[in-house]
Amino acid sequence: MKQSITILILLFISVSYSQTNTLKFEDHMTSPKANLSQVSWIAGHWKGEAFGGITEEIWSPPLGDSMMFSFKLVNDGKVIFYELGGIRQVDDTLIFQLKHFGNDFKGWEEKDETVDAKLIKIDSNGAYFDQFTFERISDTEINIYVVIEENGQTEEVKFNYKKTNDF
């Protein structure tokens, strides 16, 4: 009986782990050909909830070989942190890049450093970058999945966003 329960627990863990929504870019991989028109559906003003607060992302439409975005997390009426970045057209593929900033706009990364995520896979409803996934649910809803590493622990976090007309 104990052995059956152990097997079921291990099976559950392996099935749960294999159902992640993000992919990891491995050394042997190359990014597929892609262009910004394939991810133009990300453009818009998006709001959601995560980390006990309100999240907001604003994405520009493609212009000048890039789409730029801003992100902020607000808890108890106060900004916790910001992100600035974008998806850039580089040669025949895309790269997702960002920088983090505290609520005082002091950068987390060094001056010339960015968090870079290479494109792994793209289809009509999703763009899979290294440990970041953009998933189109509808014209007014998207999910963004992010792998967060902290204190040696790795967790995939889902951000569900609804498009707003707040401008």
Disulfide bonds with the S-S distance in Angstrom:
none
